Every structure is written in C-alpha cells, then in structure tokens.
Amino acid sequence: MPEKSLARELKRGTLEMILLKLLSPRPMYGYELITTLEVQGGESFSLKEGTLYPVLYRLEDAGFVDTQWEIHDRSVPRKYYHLTKAGTIELQRLINEWQSFYGAVNRLLEMEIS
Amino acid sequence: MNSVDIYIQEVMGNIHAPLLERQRFEIDLRSHLEEAQAASEDLPLVLNQMGTPIEVAAEFMAQVRLEYAGFTHRHGDYAAYCWFACYWRNHTKQPCTPKPNRAWLYYQCFYHPWRVWLRSGSNRSHAGLFPDTGRSLWPNSWQEYVKAARTG
C-alpha cells in the first residue's frame, strides 16, 4: 500500500465537508478557496488546483452551493460560491457523521486488546 | 496561442462530457488561471500548481455520471410488441410477420426518449446522450427500426 494513501483517502472523503464549512461564513471564489485551504489546512489539504472545480460542481449539482459571477474593481470576473439552505443542512449532517466516525476510530485505537 | 491556452486545450482534449459542462469547466479553469497569474505572475509555477492536464481531466471525468439508455427496457417492450403482434395476427388468421409500424417508430424515437429525459431529473444533460459528443443515442435505434420496417 502506498505510504500516503490514508491521508489521500481522508482528504478525498472530507473535502466536500471542508469546502462547505469554508463557504459557511461568506461566499468565496475558486482561487480564494484554494488559498484558504492551503493556509488553514497546510500540507494535509494541499491539492492540485484544477481538481477543485469538479468537487465544486458536485456540490453545485446537488444543490448545496449556488454560484454567481461578479466583477469587482478588477477586470477578472470571479465566480462566487455560496452555501444554500440545503448545503447548511448537509454540512451539519457531514459534521455529525465525521464526529461519530472520529469517536469510533479513537475508541478502537484506545481499546486494550487482551 | 499561449501556455494557458495550450494547457486548457490539453485538459479539454481529455474530457468527454456534454458541451455545456465542458464550457463551464473551461471558463472556470481560465478564470482561475487568470486569477492565479495575477497573484503570482509566475506562469510555470501556476500551471504546476494546477496539476497535469491528465490529473485535472481525470478528476473531472470521475464525477461525470453516465445515464442508463434503457436498452433492456426498450428491447423488453419490443419483445412484448412482437408477442402481441403474433397473437393478434394469429387470432385474426393473418400471417405472423411482426415488424415495426409507425406507432412503434414514434414510441421509440419520440415518446421513450422524452420519458427517459423526464426520469433523468437534475442530470438531464446526460440523458440518452453520448457524453463525449452530445449526440443522441436514438438515431442509431431509429435507423435500425426503419431498416427493419423497410426490409420487413
């Protein structure tokens, strides 16, 4: 098994939850999401930037995020992603699921095997 | 054509999806690259951070859902039609030579694709389409049935 496969699988499994969480306080555009992920998540959440958009499309198609193009003071138009009501519910569901899973894994790891 | 155009062309060359989804992705990639370039101005670094065109395309293709085109269902319908045609023609003492009639062609070419489209819900762009070209699956079937109708 490759050395970093667990980290990769965990990142893949939790990325949607993390993105929903990042979008929960305010709308963000793609590049901003990537830089925030890198700053806050460090090495664990560094991902190839081009691979972010398919994940965002999944969330958009599921109705968890909505998009809006905006042009501010600069000429580059930005596509802002913002959380929908369904997205907020999904985020809470994913957080609950993660905490339950995290607790179960910890219990199993701390268990003394006789 | 600059490096960004070449990069996007390489990514899009490996993507087989309906036109609208391709366009959406292309626009987002271009916008992201412009934003990243404006922030760092080092294009090779920006392109390296994006991932290889194959990686990016593979991630995109991983989320493309292919819709069931309903061949089994339609062939089942056709078998039922054949059985009914035989039964009816035997009953009315006519020779049993079932062949698609106009109503059957109409069902196959118009009604059934419409029903698949309705059933496909939010993923309608894929319904009954070849994902790479956006071309309808139905003309193939339609041609088969027309050929069958002509040859008897």
Interface residues (C-beta under 8 A of the other chain):
Chain A: Y29 G30 Y31 K48 E49 G50 T51 Y53 P54 V55 Y57 R58 D61 G63 R74 V76 P77 R78 K79
Chain B: V11 E21 R24 F25 D28 L29 S31 H32 E34 E35 A36 A38 A39 Q49 M50 G51 T52 E55 V56 E59 F60 A62 Q63 S122 N123
